[in-house]
Amino acid sequence: MSNPNDVTGLVAEYRVLFDGIDGRQTSSLEDALVHEGEWTPEAAAHLLYLARAYGSFMLRSALAISLALGVEDGELGF
Protein backbone atom coordinates (compact mmCIF):
# COMPACT_ATOMS: atom_id res chain seq x y z
CA MET A 1 0.00 0.00 0.00
CA SER A 2 1.69 3.21 -1.15
CA ASN A 3 -0.36 5.66 0.96
CA PRO A 4 -0.72 4.64 4.63
CA ASN A 5 -3.79 6.88 4.91
CA ASP A 6 -5.59 4.89 2.21
CA VAL A 7 -6.92 1.62 3.60
CA THR A 8 -8.72 0.62 0.39
CA GLY A 9 -6.25 -2.18 -0.36
CA LEU A 10 -6.34 -3.43 3.21
CA VAL A 11 -10.14 -3.44 3.23
CA ALA A 12 -10.14 -5.47 0.01
CA GLU A 13 -7.61 -7.89 1.53
CA TYR A 14 -9.80 -8.46 4.61
CA ARG A 15 -12.91 -8.87 2.46
CA VAL A 16 -11.20 -11.67 0.54
CA LEU A 17 -9.92 -13.16 3.79
CA PHE A 18 -13.42 -13.16 5.31
CA ASP A 19 -15.25 -14.24 2.13
CA GLY A 20 -17.69 -17.02 2.95
CA ILE A 21 -17.31 -16.65 6.72
CA ASP A 22 -20.34 -15.68 8.78
CA GLY A 23 -19.35 -12.33 10.31
CA ARG A 24 -21.16 -13.29 13.50
CA GLN A 25 -18.84 -16.25 14.06
CA THR A 26 -15.98 -14.65 15.99
CA SER A 27 -14.04 -17.89 16.29
CA SER A 28 -14.13 -18.37 12.50
CA LEU A 29 -12.99 -14.80 11.89
CA GLU A 30 -10.20 -15.13 14.45
CA ASP A 31 -9.15 -18.41 12.83
CA ALA A 32 -8.95 -16.73 9.42
CA LEU A 33 -6.90 -13.85 10.85
CA VAL A 34 -4.50 -16.25 12.57
CA HIS A 35 -4.05 -18.79 9.78
CA GLU A 36 -4.41 -16.63 6.68
CA GLY A 37 -3.65 -13.14 8.00
CA GLU A 38 -0.68 -14.25 10.12
CA TRP A 39 -1.91 -12.48 13.27
CA THR A 40 -1.37 -14.00 16.71
CA PRO A 41 -4.53 -15.31 18.40
CA GLU A 42 -4.41 -12.45 20.91
CA ALA A 43 -3.98 -9.81 18.19
CA ALA A 44 -6.81 -11.32 16.13
CA ALA A 45 -9.14 -11.18 19.15
CA HIS A 46 -8.15 -7.56 19.87
CA LEU A 47 -8.56 -6.45 16.25
CA LEU A 48 -12.02 -7.97 16.07
CA TYR A 49 -12.93 -6.42 19.44
CA LEU A 50 -11.82 -2.99 18.22
CA ALA A 51 -13.63 -3.43 14.91
CA ARG A 52 -16.86 -4.44 16.64
CA ALA A 53 -16.63 -2.17 19.66
CA TYR A 54 -15.46 1.04 17.94
CA GLY A 55 -16.31 0.61 14.27
CA SER A 56 -14.53 2.84 11.77
CA PHE A 57 -13.33 5.28 14.44
CA MET A 58 -10.25 3.40 15.58
CA LEU A 59 -6.93 2.14 14.28
CA ARG A 60 -6.32 1.68 10.57
CA SER A 61 -6.40 -2.11 10.74
CA ALA A 62 -9.50 -2.03 12.94
CA LEU A 63 -11.03 0.40 10.44
CA ALA A 64 -10.26 -1.93 7.56
CA ILE A 65 -11.72 -4.92 9.40
CA SER A 66 -14.82 -3.00 10.47
CA LEU A 67 -15.40 -1.81 6.89
CA ALA A 68 -14.92 -5.35 5.57
CA LEU A 69 -17.47 -6.57 8.11
CA GLY A 70 -19.84 -3.61 7.68
CA VAL A 71 -19.63 -2.65 11.36
CA GLU A 72 -20.17 1.09 10.97
CA ASP A 73 -20.82 2.35 14.51
CA GLY A 74 -19.68 -0.62 16.56
CA GLU A 75 -21.27 -2.07 19.66
CA LEU A 76 -20.33 0.97 21.77
CA GLY A 77 -21.99 3.35 19.32
CA PHE A 78 -19.20 5.93 18.96
Secondary structure, 3 states (H helix, E strand, C coil): CCCCCCCHHHHHHHHHHHCCCCCCCHHHHHHHHHHCCCCCHHHHHHHHHHHHHHHHHCCHHHHHHHHHHCCCCCCCCC
